Amino acid sequence: MNDVTQAPLPPAANEPLVPAAVPRRSRWLVALVVLLILVVAVSLGLAWSAQQRVRKLEQELVRRQQDSQTQSGEARLLAKRADETARESAAKVTLLEARLAEVAIQRTQLEDLIQSLSRSRDENVLVDIDAGLRVAQQQATITGSAEPLVAALKQADDRLARYAQPRLDGVRRAIARDIDRVKAVGVPDIAALSIKLDEAIRLVDELPLLSQAEQRKEVKPADGAAKPAARGASAPAASSGWTGAVSERWNGLVQQLWGETRTLVRVTRIDHPEAMLVAPEQAFFLRENLKLRLLNARLAVLSRQFDTVQTDVQSAQQALERYFDRSSRRTGVAGDLLKQVAAGARQVGLPRPDDTLAALAAATAGR
């Protein structure tokens, strides 16, 4: 305690400072080395820890991959089973739908049967008349004739007349109106048109052509007057003897020569000069083409294609006016037949029995 601690003497002013700085640098170097060693150790520790984690992750990935493969196999198996089940279900559904459709049809038929059995006699009559009228209307539309519809309306009227129900008088009045309206429509007579076309076809071979002059028969209008003259002249002829007989024969010979001379020249008005250029061998084809045109018109009449009929008949009329002698009686008859066919072959819409159907519907609804 009594020792006095001596304070270090300050260095002399002329002493160097290098020996004191060397220990400081060595301490810093040692500290740096130690720090580096710690860093390396920490780094090694971290690296080892990371490696362990990577191994664990690899193991986990391998395990999960195996699990996923197992699950994918199971999923495929389940999907296959589900597909088979879906197919079986679709087949069963199709079968059920087919059976359901059959059941629905059977139910509809059963309902119709029950409804038909539960209907009264009046309803059965009205339903039968309605069905008959609709069928007759379809037949009239197909055939182009009003006869099926008129016959069905008359049959319905007769049936209601025999049934004698006062509440059905409105239906009978509607039937009478429809019958009058249907009869008022001018429906083409197919049979008559076909007969006229057949007659025109038959006359084609007998029609005289303009290029082939027909020998005209000389009409003797003075035959009746010649006989009295001959009788009146018989008395002078008897008195004159052979001179009167010679003069009579001479007059007859002169008249005969004059008649033959008149037949040598024929004056005819021709509007189409090409008609005179038809050769005799072409006349056959001209007549055959006209026949084919008329036969085509006949087929169009039977099939109720009246536009085609009008076209063919107009072509035939033009051929008659151009190539045949219009002054001939047979040509006039053929032209008249074609005009009648053209006038009768018209498309006419058949009326519908709307009044009767509406009256039937009202009577059925009124029960």
C-alpha positions as CSV (number, residue, x, y, z in Angstrom):
1,M,0.0,0.0,0.0
2,N,2.9,2.2,0.7
3,D,4.5,1.5,-2.6
4,V,4.3,4.5,-4.8
5,T,3.4,3.8,-8.3
6,Q,5.6,5.5,-10.6
7,A,4.1,7.0,-13.7
8,P,5.7,6.1,-16.9
9,L,7.9,8.6,-18.3
10,P,6.9,10.3,-21.4
11,P,8.9,9.4,-24.4
12,A,11.5,11.6,-25.4
13,A,10.7,13.9,-28.2
14,N,13.3,12.5,-30.4
15,E,12.3,8.7,-30.0
16,P,10.6,7.0,-33.0
17,L,6.8,5.7,-32.7
18,V,7.1,2.6,-35.0
19,P,7.4,-0.1,-32.2
20,A,4.1,1.0,-30.7
21,A,2.2,0.8,-34.0
22,V,3.3,-2.8,-34.8
23,P,1.4,-4.4,-31.9
24,R,-1.8,-2.6,-32.9
25,R,-1.6,-4.0,-36.5
26,S,-0.9,-7.5,-35.3
27,R,-4.0,-7.3,-33.1
28,W,-6.1,-6.1,-36.0
29,L,-4.8,-8.9,-38.2
30,V,-5.5,-11.5,-35.5
31,A,-9.0,-10.1,-35.1
32,L,-9.6,-10.2,-38.8
33,V,-8.3,-13.8,-39.0
34,V,-10.5,-14.8,-36.2
35,L,-13.5,-13.1,-37.9
36,L,-12.7,-14.9,-41.2
37,I,-12.5,-18.2,-39.3
38,L,-15.9,-17.5,-37.7
39,V,-17.4,-16.6,-41.1
40,V,-16.0,-19.7,-42.7
41,A,-17.3,-21.8,-39.8
42,V,-20.7,-20.2,-40.0
43,S,-20.7,-20.7,-43.8
44,L,-19.8,-24.3,-43.5
45,G,-22.5,-24.7,-40.9
46,L,-25.0,-23.1,-43.2
47,A,-23.9,-25.1,-46.2
48,W,-24.1,-28.3,-44.2
49,S,-27.6,-27.3,-43.0
50,A,-28.7,-26.4,-46.5
51,Q,-27.4,-29.7,-47.8
52,Q,-29.4,-31.5,-45.2
53,R,-32.4,-29.6,-46.1
54,V,-31.9,-30.4,-49.8
55,R,-31.6,-34.1,-49.0
56,K,-34.8,-33.9,-47.1
57,L,-36.5,-32.1,-49.9
58,E,-35.2,-34.7,-52.4
59,Q,-36.5,-37.4,-50.3
60,E,-39.9,-35.6,-49.8
61,L,-40.1,-35.0,-53.6
62,V,-39.3,-38.7,-54.3
63,R,-42.0,-39.7,-51.8
64,R,-44.5,-37.3,-53.2
65,Q,-43.7,-38.4,-56.8
66,Q,-44.3,-42.0,-55.8
67,D,-47.5,-41.0,-54.1
68,S,-48.7,-39.0,-57.1
69,Q,-47.9,-42.0,-59.4
70,T,-49.9,-44.2,-57.2
71,Q,-52.8,-41.7,-57.1
72,S,-52.7,-41.2,-60.8
73,G,-52.9,-45.0,-61.4
74,E,-55.9,-45.1,-59.0
75,A,-57.4,-42.1,-60.7
76,R,-57.1,-43.9,-64.1
77,L,-58.7,-47.0,-62.7
78,L,-61.5,-44.9,-61.2
79,A,-62.0,-43.0,-64.5
80,K,-62.2,-46.2,-66.4
81,R,-64.8,-47.5,-64.0
82,A,-66.6,-44.2,-64.2
83,D,-66.6,-44.4,-68.0
84,E,-68.0,-47.9,-67.9
85,T,-70.6,-46.8,-65.4
86,A,-71.6,-43.8,-67.5
87,R,-72.0,-46.0,-70.6
88,E,-74.1,-48.5,-68.7
89,S,-76.1,-45.5,-67.3
90,A,-76.6,-44.1,-70.8
91,A,-77.8,-47.4,-72.1
92,K,-80.2,-47.8,-69.2
93,V,-81.4,-44.2,-69.8
94,T,-82.0,-44.9,-73.5
95,L,-83.9,-48.0,-72.7
96,L,-85.9,-46.1,-70.1
97,E,-86.7,-43.4,-72.6
98,A,-87.8,-45.9,-75.2
99,R,-90.0,-47.6,-72.7
100,L,-91.3,-44.2,-71.5
101,A,-92.1,-43.3,-75.1
102,E,-94.0,-46.6,-75.5
103,V,-95.8,-45.9,-72.3
104,A,-96.7,-42.4,-73.5
105,I,-98.0,-43.8,-76.8
106,Q,-100.0,-46.4,-75.0
107,R,-101.3,-43.8,-72.7
108,T,-102.4,-41.5,-75.6
109,Q,-104.1,-44.5,-77.3
110,L,-105.8,-45.4,-74.1
111,E,-107.0,-41.8,-73.6
112,D,-108.3,-41.7,-77.2
113,L,-110.1,-44.9,-76.6
114,I,-111.6,-43.8,-73.4
115,Q,-112.5,-40.5,-75.0
116,S,-114.1,-42.2,-77.9
117,L,-116.0,-44.5,-75.6
118,S,-117.1,-41.6,-73.4
119,R,-118.3,-39.5,-76.4
120,S,-122.0,-39.2,-77.0
121,R,-123.7,-40.2,-80.2
122,D,-123.8,-36.6,-81.3
123,E,-120.1,-36.1,-80.9
124,N,-119.3,-39.2,-82.9
125,V,-121.5,-38.0,-85.7
126,L,-119.8,-34.6,-85.8
127,V,-116.3,-36.1,-85.6
128,D,-117.0,-38.5,-88.4
129,I,-118.4,-35.7,-90.6
130,D,-115.4,-33.5,-89.9
131,A,-112.9,-36.3,-90.7
132,G,-114.8,-37.1,-93.9
133,L,-114.8,-33.5,-95.0
134,R,-111.1,-33.1,-94.4
135,V,-110.3,-36.3,-96.4
136,A,-112.6,-35.1,-99.2
137,Q,-110.9,-31.7,-99.3
138,Q,-107.5,-33.4,-99.7
139,Q,-108.9,-35.6,-102.5
140,A,-110.3,-32.5,-104.3
141,T,-106.9,-30.8,-104.0
142,I,-105.1,-33.8,-105.4
143,T,-107.5,-34.5,-108.3
144,G,-108.4,-30.9,-109.0
145,S,-112.1,-31.8,-109.1
146,A,-114.8,-30.6,-106.8
147,E,-116.8,-33.8,-107.0
148,P,-115.3,-35.5,-103.9
149,L,-116.0,-32.4,-101.8
150,V,-119.6,-32.0,-103.1
151,A,-120.3,-35.7,-102.5
152,A,-118.9,-35.5,-98.9
153,L,-121.0,-32.4,-98.2
154,K,-124.2,-34.0,-99.6
155,Q,-123.5,-37.2,-97.6
156,A,-123.0,-35.2,-94.4
157,D,-126.3,-33.3,-95.1
158,D,-128.2,-36.6,-95.6
159,R,-126.7,-38.1,-92.5
160,L,-127.7,-35.0,-90.4
161,A,-131.2,-35.1,-92.0
162,R,-131.7,-38.7,-90.9
163,Y,-130.3,-37.9,-87.4
164,A,-132.9,-35.1,-87.0
165,Q,-131.3,-33.1,-84.2
166,P,-132.6,-29.4,-83.9
167,R,-129.3,-28.2,-82.4
168,L,-127.5,-29.4,-85.6
169,D,-129.6,-27.2,-88.0
170,G,-126.8,-24.6,-88.0
171,V,-124.4,-27.2,-89.3
172,R,-126.9,-28.1,-92.1
173,R,-127.2,-24.5,-93.1
174,A,-123.5,-24.1,-93.3
175,I,-123.3,-27.3,-95.4
176,A,-125.8,-25.8,-97.8
177,R,-123.8,-22.6,-98.2
178,D,-120.6,-24.5,-98.8
179,I,-122.3,-26.7,-101.5
180,D,-123.6,-23.7,-103.3
181,R,-120.2,-22.0,-103.2
182,V,-118.3,-25.1,-104.4
183,K,-120.8,-25.7,-107.3
184,A,-120.4,-22.0,-108.3
185,V,-116.8,-22.5,-109.1
186,G,-116.1,-23.5,-112.7
187,V,-113.8,-26.5,-112.3
188,P,-112.2,-27.7,-115.6
189,D,-113.7,-30.8,-117.0
190,I,-110.7,-33.0,-117.6
191,A,-112.5,-35.7,-119.5
192,A,-114.1,-33.3,-121.9
193,L,-110.8,-31.5,-122.5
194,S,-109.1,-34.8,-123.2
195,I,-111.8,-35.8,-125.7
196,K,-111.5,-32.5,-127.6
197,L,-107.7,-32.9,-127.8
198,D,-108.1,-36.5,-129.1
199,E,-110.5,-35.3,-131.7
200,A,-108.1,-32.5,-132.8
201,I,-105.3,-35.0,-133.0
202,R,-107.4,-37.2,-135.2
203,L,-108.2,-34.3,-137.5
204,V,-104.5,-33.4,-138.0
205,D,-104.0,-36.0,-140.8
206,E,-107.1,-34.7,-142.7
207,L,-106.2,-31.0,-142.6
208,P,-105.2,-29.5,-146.0
209,L,-101.9,-27.7,-146.2
210,L,-101.5,-24.4,-148.0
211,S,-98.6,-25.9,-150.0
212,Q,-100.7,-28.8,-151.1
213,A,-103.8,-27.4,-152.9
214,E,-106.9,-29.5,-152.3
215,Q,-109.1,-30.2,-155.3
216,R,-112.3,-28.3,-154.8
217,K,-115.6,-29.8,-155.7
218,E,-117.6,-27.7,-158.1
219,V,-121.0,-26.9,-156.9
220,K,-123.7,-26.7,-159.5
221,P,-126.2,-24.2,-158.3
222,A,-128.0,-24.1,-161.6
223,D,-128.9,-27.7,-161.7
224,G,-132.5,-27.0,-160.6
225,A,-132.8,-24.2,-163.2
226,A,-131.3,-26.2,-166.0
227,K,-133.9,-28.9,-165.8
228,P,-136.8,-26.5,-166.4
229,A,-134.9,-24.9,-169.1
230,A,-134.2,-28.2,-170.6
231,R,-137.9,-29.1,-170.3
232,G,-138.9,-25.8,-171.8
233,A,-136.4,-26.3,-174.6
234,S,-137.6,-29.8,-175.3
235,A,-140.5,-28.6,-177.3
236,P,-138.5,-26.5,-179.7
237,A,-135.8,-29.2,-179.8
238,A,-138.4,-31.7,-180.8
239,S,-139.6,-29.4,-183.5
240,S,-136.1,-28.5,-184.7
241,G,-134.9,-32.1,-184.9
242,W,-131.3,-32.9,-185.1
243,T,-130.2,-29.2,-185.0
244,G,-131.4,-28.8,-181.5
245,A,-129.6,-32.0,-180.3
246,V,-126.3,-30.8,-181.8
247,S,-126.6,-27.4,-180.1
248,E,-127.5,-29.0,-176.8
249,R,-124.4,-31.2,-176.9
250,W,-122.3,-28.3,-177.9
251,N,-123.5,-26.2,-174.9
252,G,-122.8,-29.1,-172.5
253,L,-119.3,-29.6,-173.9
254,V,-118.6,-25.8,-173.5
255,Q,-119.8,-25.8,-169.9
256,Q,-117.6,-28.9,-169.1
257,L,-114.5,-27.3,-170.6
258,W,-115.2,-24.0,-168.7
259,G,-115.5,-25.9,-165.4
260,E,-112.2,-27.8,-166.0
261,T,-110.5,-24.5,-166.9
262,R,-111.6,-22.9,-163.7
263,T,-110.1,-25.7,-161.6
264,L,-106.7,-25.0,-163.2
265,V,-106.3,-21.7,-161.5
266,R,-106.7,-21.1,-157.8
267,V,-106.4,-17.7,-156.0
268,T,-105.6,-17.9,-152.3
269,R,-104.5,-15.2,-149.8
270,I,-101.4,-16.3,-147.9
271,D,-100.3,-14.2,-145.0
272,H,-97.1,-16.3,-144.4
273,P,-95.1,-17.0,-147.5
274,E,-93.0,-19.6,-145.8
275,A,-96.1,-21.9,-145.7
276,M,-95.8,-22.4,-149.5
277,L,-92.2,-23.6,-149.1
278,V,-93.1,-26.7,-147.2
279,A,-92.0,-29.7,-149.3
280,P,-94.2,-32.8,-149.5
281,E,-91.7,-34.9,-147.4
282,Q,-91.7,-32.1,-144.8
283,A,-95.5,-32.1,-144.5
284,F,-95.3,-35.5,-142.7
285,F,-93.0,-34.1,-140.1
286,L,-95.1,-30.9,-139.8
287,R,-98.2,-33.0,-139.0
288,E,-96.3,-35.3,-136.6
289,N,-94.9,-32.3,-134.7
290,L,-98.4,-30.8,-134.4
291,K,-99.6,-34.2,-133.1
292,L,-96.8,-34.3,-130.5
293,R,-97.7,-30.8,-129.4
294,L,-101.3,-31.8,-128.9
295,L,-100.4,-35.0,-127.1
296,N,-98.1,-33.0,-124.8
297,A,-101.1,-30.7,-124.1
298,R,-103.3,-33.8,-123.4
299,L,-100.7,-35.1,-120.8
300,A,-100.6,-31.6,-119.3
301,V,-104.4,-31.6,-119.0
302,L,-104.3,-35.0,-117.2
303,S,-101.6,-33.8,-114.8
304,R,-103.4,-30.5,-114.4
305,Q,-100.5,-28.3,-115.5
306,F,-102.7,-25.8,-117.2
307,D,-99.9,-23.3,-117.9
308,T,-98.3,-26.0,-120.1
309,V,-101.6,-26.7,-121.8
310,Q,-102.0,-23.0,-122.7
311,T,-98.5,-22.8,-124.2
312,D,-99.0,-26.0,-126.3
313,V,-102.4,-25.0,-127.5
314,Q,-101.2,-21.6,-128.5
315,S,-98.4,-23.2,-130.5
316,A,-100.8,-25.5,-132.2
317,Q,-103.1,-22.6,-133.1
318,Q,-100.2,-20.7,-134.6
319,A,-99.2,-23.8,-136.7
320,L,-102.8,-24.1,-137.9
321,E,-103.0,-20.4,-139.0
322,R,-99.6,-20.5,-140.6
323,Y,-99.4,-23.8,-142.6
324,F,-103.0,-25.0,-143.0
325,D,-105.8,-23.8,-145.2
326,R,-108.1,-21.8,-142.9
327,S,-110.9,-21.9,-145.5
328,S,-111.3,-25.6,-145.1
329,R,-114.1,-26.8,-142.9
330,R,-111.9,-29.4,-141.1
331,T,-109.3,-26.7,-140.2
332,G,-112.1,-24.6,-138.8
333,V,-113.4,-27.5,-136.7
334,A,-109.8,-28.2,-135.4
335,G,-109.4,-24.5,-134.6
336,D,-112.7,-24.4,-132.7
337,L,-111.7,-27.4,-130.6
338,L,-108.4,-25.8,-129.7
339,K,-110.2,-22.6,-128.7
340,Q,-112.5,-24.6,-126.5
341,V,-109.6,-26.3,-124.8
342,A,-107.8,-23.0,-124.3
343,A,-110.9,-21.5,-122.7
344,G,-111.6,-24.5,-120.5
345,A,-108.0,-25.2,-119.3
346,R,-107.9,-22.6,-116.5
347,Q,-106.5,-23.0,-113.0
348,V,-109.3,-22.6,-110.5
349,G,-108.8,-22.6,-106.8
350,L,-111.3,-24.9,-105.0
351,P,-113.0,-23.3,-102.0
352,R,-112.7,-24.7,-98.6
353,P,-115.7,-25.8,-96.5
354,D,-114.8,-23.3,-93.8
355,D,-118.4,-22.6,-92.8
356,T,-119.1,-26.3,-92.2
357,L,-115.9,-26.9,-90.3
358,A,-116.6,-23.9,-88.1
359,A,-120.2,-25.0,-87.5
360,L,-118.9,-28.5,-86.6
361,A,-116.3,-27.1,-84.2
362,A,-118.9,-24.9,-82.5
363,A,-121.4,-27.7,-82.2
364,T,-118.7,-30.0,-80.7
365,A,-117.6,-27.3,-78.2
366,G,-121.1,-26.6,-77.2
367,R,-121.9,-30.3,-76.6
